[in-house]
Amino acid sequence: MTTEQGGERGFIVVDKRGSAEAPEPAGRAPDAAQPRALPTPDFAALVISLGHSALYHLGMVPDPRTGERSTCDLALARQTIDTVEMLREKTRGNLTPEEAGLLEDLLYDLRARFVEVAK
């Protein structure tokens, strides 16, 4: 079904799985009265996100849009690993033991995978 609002044509999608709400049209901001629930950002989430990015650039995780394995880009992988190393140096002495351990373990793993892929 199509509708016209202000000269724009759009579609209304009805989810027959039980939800009565139509999704937000593309390009529109979500309703401010109903903010999207996002997790509180923390150091571990940042570090894990950078690690995932490095693995993506190493071709070890699939593209989230296509589900296909990503192509290897060693330069981007190295830059991301270097960013994690820089973060470790800049935060040295200000991390909890768990955060410091997470950084060390992640760097060890990323470096080992980088060497493996670079062969």
C-alpha positions as CSV (number, residue, x, y, z in Angstrom):
1,M,0.0,0.0,0.0
2,T,1.3,3.5,-0.8
3,T,0.5,6.8,0.8
4,E,1.1,10.3,-0.2
5,Q,2.1,12.9,2.4
6,G,3.2,16.3,1.4
7,G,3.8,15.1,-2.2
8,E,6.1,12.3,-1.1
9,R,5.3,8.7,-1.8
10,G,6.0,6.1,0.9
11,F,5.2,2.6,1.9
12,I,3.6,1.3,5.0
13,V,5.0,-2.0,6.0
14,V,2.9,-4.3,8.2
15,D,4.8,-6.9,10.2
16,K,2.5,-9.9,10.4
17,R,4.7,-11.4,13.2
18,G,2.6,-9.6,15.8
19,S,3.9,-6.0,15.9
20,A,1.4,-3.4,15.1
21,E,3.9,-0.6,14.7
22,A,5.2,0.5,11.3
23,P,8.9,1.1,11.0
24,E,10.3,4.6,10.8
25,P,10.5,5.8,7.2
26,A,14.1,5.9,5.9
27,G,15.8,9.3,6.4
28,R,13.6,10.3,9.3
29,A,14.9,10.6,12.9
30,P,13.3,8.4,15.5
31,D,10.6,10.0,17.6
32,A,12.3,11.9,20.4
33,A,9.5,10.9,22.8
34,Q,10.7,7.2,22.5
35,P,14.5,7.2,22.5
36,R,16.3,4.1,21.4
37,A,17.8,2.2,24.3
38,L,21.5,1.9,23.8
39,P,24.0,0.4,26.2
40,T,26.2,2.7,28.3
41,P,29.5,3.2,26.6
42,D,32.5,1.8,28.5
43,F,36.2,1.2,28.0
44,A,35.7,-2.5,27.3
45,A,33.1,-1.9,24.6
46,L,35.5,0.6,22.9
47,V,38.4,-1.9,23.0
48,I,36.3,-4.8,21.7
49,S,34.9,-2.6,18.9
50,L,38.4,-1.7,17.8
51,G,39.4,-5.4,18.0
52,H,36.4,-6.4,15.9
53,S,37.4,-3.8,13.4
54,A,40.9,-5.1,13.1
55,L,39.6,-8.7,12.6
56,Y,37.3,-7.4,9.9
57,H,40.2,-5.8,8.1
58,L,42.1,-9.0,8.4
59,G,39.3,-10.8,6.6
60,M,38.4,-12.9,9.6
61,V,34.8,-11.7,10.2
62,P,32.0,-11.4,7.7
63,D,30.7,-8.1,6.4
64,P,27.6,-7.3,8.6
65,R,25.6,-6.1,5.5
66,T,26.2,-9.0,3.2
67,G,27.3,-11.8,5.5
68,E,30.2,-12.5,3.2
69,R,33.7,-12.7,4.4
70,S,35.5,-9.4,4.2
71,T,38.5,-8.9,2.0
72,C,41.9,-8.5,3.7
73,D,43.4,-5.1,4.0
74,L,46.6,-5.4,6.0
75,A,47.3,-1.6,6.0
76,L,43.9,-0.9,7.7
77,A,44.4,-3.8,10.1
78,R,47.8,-2.6,11.1
79,Q,46.4,1.0,11.6
80,T,43.7,-0.4,13.9
81,I,46.1,-2.5,15.9
82,D,48.4,0.6,16.2
83,T,45.4,2.5,17.5
84,V,44.8,-0.1,20.2
85,E,48.5,0.1,21.1
86,M,48.3,3.9,21.3
87,L,45.3,3.6,23.5
88,R,47.2,1.3,25.8
89,E,50.1,3.7,26.1
90,K,47.8,6.8,26.7
91,T,45.8,5.0,29.4
92,R,48.7,3.3,31.1
93,G,48.3,3.6,34.9
94,N,44.6,4.7,34.6
95,L,43.0,1.4,33.9
96,T,41.5,-1.3,36.2
97,P,43.4,-4.6,36.2
98,E,40.6,-6.1,34.1
99,E,40.8,-3.3,31.5
100,A,44.6,-3.5,31.3
101,G,44.3,-7.3,30.9
102,L,41.7,-6.9,28.2
103,L,44.0,-4.6,26.3
104,E,47.0,-6.9,26.6
105,D,45.1,-10.0,25.6
106,L,43.5,-8.3,22.7
107,L,46.8,-6.9,21.4
108,Y,48.5,-10.3,21.7
109,D,45.7,-12.0,19.8
110,L,45.5,-9.3,17.1
111,R,49.3,-9.3,16.5
112,A,49.3,-13.1,16.3
113,R,46.4,-13.1,13.7
114,F,48.1,-10.3,11.8
115,V,51.3,-12.3,11.4
116,E,49.3,-15.4,10.5
117,V,47.4,-13.5,7.7
118,A,50.5,-11.6,6.5
119,K,52.4,-14.8,5.7
